[in-house]
């Protein structure tokens, strides 16, 4: 049983085009009412949440009840990486972003107050242990990093880049329709993207997919703001789920995209689902890769699921 109860809040105020800041104001009022012992830190630039998490872990270590993320999936991604040498420190999450796939996959309440209440009611109790995806690029063998939701390669990486750089994402966030931004990016890129051959080695078994559009590697069922890309993915089974979309034309890809929100895309013969613990992915040309919606590099890439983290849900 943990005897210390200092909570650290890492807030991304610009997540969800300002939603993160509003969410924090709601939580802060409850913290004051309940006389909770806490400290709060606001991110100021990309990568700042990772730096804050690492510094807090080094300074406070066992004094922490938990580090609580207030933001989106990208903020959670940064905090998880900041704590990669401190997997024993529990992490909580209060949705404040646009996509919030982490909240869907880990069944975090959409209500801000309910999400915080669940975390606080579980003080002094053990957090649950979940899988992390560990990845590295061949040219940076020592630079290992982690993802908590999923990783996308190819068309998916290009869509993530387009979405993150778009003006319509901010506009849709203000209308509370942020998840539509991914769909708009898909349409914008559909007729310009050129698929290519992708090679996947999974637990020692080799596969080649011709004219592949994307490879999605998932720790949870959801990505892209609610798309059920890997319906059977579980973050506590020690495995990663793969979805490969290949050998289909642009119009059929659009049909696959429409059905993915209900998890019905697996009916298409051009959609291959696999699962495993260790993967290496290469391609006939370097393909863009994102992890938890953040652009991280290009193929080839090696991925494993042999790391764990503590999460309060």
C-alpha positions in Angstrom: 0.0 0.0 0.0 1.3 3.4 -0.9 1.7 5.8 2.1 2.3 9.0 0.3 -0.4 10.8 -1.6 1.1 13.7 -3.6 -0.5 14.0 -7.0 1.4 15.6 -9.9 -0.7 17.0 -12.7 0.8 17.6 -16.1 -1.5 19.8 -18.1 -1.4 20.5 -21.8 -3.4 23.7 -22.0 -3.6 23.8 -25.8 -4.7 20.2 -26.2 -8.0 20.0 -28.0 -7.6 23.6 -29.1 -7.8 24.9 -25.5 -9.9 22.1 -24.0 -7.0 21.0 -21.8 -7.0 24.3 -20.0 -10.8 24.2 -19.4 -10.6 20.7 -18.1 -7.9 21.7 -15.6 -10.1 24.5 -14.2 -12.8 22.0 -13.5 -10.4 19.6 -11.7 -8.7 22.3 -9.8 -11.9 23.4 -8.2 -12.5 19.8 -6.9 -8.9 19.6 -5.7 -9.3 22.7 -3.5 -12.6 21.5 -2.2 -11.2 18.0 -1.3 -8.0 19.5 0.1 -5.9 17.3 -2.1 -2.1 17.5 -1.9 -0.9 18.2 -5.4 1.4 20.2 -7.7 0.6 21.2 -11.3 2.8 21.8 -14.3 1.8 23.2 -17.7 3.5 22.2 -20.9 4.8 25.0 -23.1 6.0 23.2 -26.2 6.2 19.8 -27.9 8.2 17.3 -25.8 7.8 19.4 -22.6 5.5 16.8 -20.9 8.2 14.2 -21.3 10.8 16.4 -19.7 8.5 17.3 -16.8 7.6 13.7 -16.1 11.3 12.7 -16.1 12.3 15.5 -13.8 9.4 14.8 -11.4 10.3 11.1 -11.2 14.0 11.8 -10.5 13.2 14.4 -7.8 10.2 12.8 -6.0 10.2 9.1 -6.9 8.4 7.1 -4.2 6.7 10.2 -2.8 4.3 10.2 -5.7 0.8 8.8 -5.5 0.5 9.3 -9.2 1.2 11.5 -12.2 -2.0 12.6 -13.8 -2.1 13.6 -17.5 -4.6 16.3 -18.5 -4.5 16.5 -22.2 -4.7 14.3 -25.3 -3.1 11.1 -26.5 0.0 13.0 -27.5 0.5 14.3 -24.0 0.0 10.8 -22.6 2.6 9.5 -25.1 5.1 12.0 -23.9 4.6 11.3 -20.2 4.9 7.5 -20.8 8.2 8.1 -22.5 9.4 10.4 -19.7 8.7 7.6 -17.2 10.3 4.8 -19.2 12.9 4.3 -16.5 10.3 4.6 -13.7 7.6 2.0 -14.7 6.6 1.7 -11.0 5.1 5.2 -10.9 1.3 5.1 -11.6 -0.1 7.2 -14.3 -3.7 8.5 -14.5 -5.5 10.2 -17.4 -8.2 12.8 -17.6 -9.4 13.4 -21.2 -8.6 16.9 -22.6 -7.7 16.3 -26.2 -9.5 15.9 -29.5 -9.2 12.2 -30.3 -9.0 10.7 -26.8 -8.4 7.1 -28.0 -6.6 6.3 -24.8 -9.8 7.1 -22.9 -11.8 4.8 -25.2 -9.3 1.9 -25.0 -8.8 2.0 -21.3 -12.4 2.8 -20.5 -11.7 6.2 -18.8 -14.9 8.1 -18.2 -15.6 10.9 -20.7 -16.8 13.1 -17.8 -13.9 15.1 -16.3 -15.3 14.9 -12.8 -15.9 11.2 -13.0 -12.5 10.5 -14.4 -10.9 12.4 -11.5 -13.2 10.8 -9.0 -12.2 7.3 -10.1 -8.5 8.2 -9.8 -8.9 9.7 -6.3 -11.1 6.9 -5.0 -8.3 4.5 -5.8 -5.7 6.3 -3.7 -3.4 4.0 -1.7 -4.4 1.1 -3.9 -2.3 -0.7 -6.5 -2.6 0.5 -10.1 -3.1 -2.0 -12.8 -0.3 -3.2 -15.0 -0.5 -2.8 -18.8 1.6 -3.4 -21.9 3.7 -0.8 -23.7 4.9 -1.0 -27.3 8.7 -0.5 -27.5 10.1 0.6 -30.8 13.4 1.7 -32.4 14.5 2.6 -35.9 17.4 0.7 -37.4 19.6 3.8 -37.8 19.1 4.7 -34.1 19.5 1.4 -32.3 20.0 2.9 -28.9 17.1 5.4 -29.1 14.3 3.2 -27.9 10.9 4.7 -27.2 7.4 3.6 -26.3 3.8 3.9 -27.3 0.6 3.2 -25.3 -2.2 3.3 -27.9 -0.8 2.3 -31.2 1.6 2.9 -34.1 0.7 3.5 -37.8 2.8 3.2 -40.9 2.3 4.4 -44.5 -1.0 6.1 -45.4 -1.8 6.2 -41.7 1.4 8.1 -40.9 0.7 10.6 -43.7 -2.9 11.1 -42.5 -1.6 11.7 -38.9 0.9 14.3 -40.2 -1.8 16.1 -42.3 -4.2 16.1 -39.4 -1.7 17.5 -36.9 -0.7 20.3 -39.3 -4.2 21.2 -40.4 -6.2 24.3 -39.6 -9.5 22.3 -39.7 -8.5 20.3 -36.7 -8.5 23.4 -34.5 -11.8 24.5 -36.0 -13.4 21.1 -35.4 -12.1 20.9 -31.8 -13.9 24.2 -31.0 -17.1 22.6 -32.3 -16.3 19.5 -30.2 -16.0 17.4 -33.4 -12.2 16.9 -33.3 -12.4 13.3 -34.3 -13.7 14.3 -37.8 -10.3 15.9 -38.6 -8.8 12.4 -39.2 -11.6 11.6 -41.6 -11.1 14.8 -43.6 -7.4 14.1 -43.9 -8.2 10.6 -45.3 -10.3 12.2 -48.0 -7.6 14.8 -48.8 -4.8 12.2 -49.2 -6.8 9.4 -50.7 -6.1 10.2 -54.4 -2.5 11.3 -54.0 -1.0 8.5 -51.8 0.8 5.6 -53.6 0.8 2.2 -51.9 3.9 0.1 -51.9 5.1 -3.4 -50.8 5.6 -3.8 -47.1 7.5 -6.6 -45.4 6.5 -7.8 -41.9 8.3 -10.2 -39.7 6.2 -11.2 -36.7 7.5 -13.6 -34.0 9.9 -15.1 -36.7 7.3 -15.5 -39.4 7.8 -13.4 -42.6 5.0 -11.9 -44.6 5.1 -9.6 -47.7 2.1 -7.5 -48.5 2.0 -6.1 -52.1 0.6 -2.6 -52.7 0.0 -2.1 -49.0 -1.7 1.1 -47.9 -1.0 0.9 -44.2 0.0 -1.2 -41.2 -1.6 -0.3 -37.9 0.0 -1.8 -34.8 -2.4 -1.6 -31.8 -2.3 -2.0 -28.1 -6.0 -1.0 -27.8 -8.9 -1.4 -30.3 -9.1 2.3 -31.2 -7.1 4.9 -33.1 -7.7 8.0 -35.2 -10.4 9.4 -33.0 -12.6 6.4 -32.5 -11.9 4.0 -35.4 -12.1 0.4 -34.2 -9.0 -0.7 -36.1 -8.2 -3.8 -34.1 -11.4 -4.9 -32.4 -9.7 -7.7 -30.4 -6.7 -5.8 -29.1 -6.2 -5.8 -25.4 -3.6 -3.8 -23.5 -2.9 -6.5 -20.9 -2.4 -9.7 -23.0 1.4 -9.2 -23.8 0.7 -9.0 -27.5 0.2 -6.4 -30.2 -2.5 -6.5 -32.9 -1.7 -5.7 -36.5 -4.1 -4.6 -39.2 -2.6 -4.5 -42.8 -4.7 -3.0 -45.6 -3.3 -4.0 -49.0 -4.1 -4.7 -52.7 -7.2 -2.6 -53.1 -8.1 0.5 -55.1 -8.8 3.9 -53.7 -12.6 3.5 -53.8 -12.5 0.3 -51.9 -10.2 1.8 -49.4 -12.8 4.4 -48.8 -15.4 1.7 -48.2 -12.9 0.0 -45.7 -12.5 3.4 -44.0 -16.3 3.8 -43.6 -16.7 0.4 -41.9 -13.7 0.7 -39.6 -15.6 2.8 -37.1 -17.8 -0.2 -36.4 -14.9 -2.7 -36.6 -16.5 -4.3 -39.8 -13.5 -3.7 -42.0 -12.1 -7.1 -41.1 -14.7 -8.6 -43.5 -12.7 -7.4 -46.5 -10.3 -9.9 -47.9 -7.8 -7.1 -48.4 -7.6 -6.5 -44.6 -5.3 -8.9 -42.8 -5.2 -9.1 -39.0 -2.3 -10.6 -37.2 -0.9 -10.5 -33.6 2.4 -11.1 -32.0 5.1 -9.9 -29.5 8.0 -9.0 -31.7 7.9 -7.3 -35.1 10.2 -5.9 -37.8 8.6 -3.8 -40.6 10.4 -2.6 -43.7 9.2 -1.3 -47.1 10.3 -0.7 -50.6 10.5 3.0 -49.9 10.8 4.8 -46.5 7.3 5.2 -45.0 6.2 7.7 -42.4 5.4 6.3 -39.0 3.4 7.8 -36.1 3.1 6.6 -32.5 0.0 7.7 -30.6 -0.7 10.2 -33.3 2.8 11.8 -33.1 5.1 11.6 -36.1 8.3 9.7 -35.0 10.2 8.7 -38.1 10.3 6.4 -41.1 10.6 2.7 -41.8 12.3 0.3 -41.2 11.3 -0.1 -37.6 11.4 -2.8 -34.9 8.7 -3.2 -32.3 8.3 -5.3 -29.2 5.8 -5.6 -26.3 8.0 -6.6 -23.4 7.6 -3.5 -21.2 4.9 -2.7 -18.7 3.6 0.4 -17.0 1.2 1.2 -14.1 -2.0 3.0 -14.9 -4.9 4.0 -12.6 -8.2 3.3 -14.3 
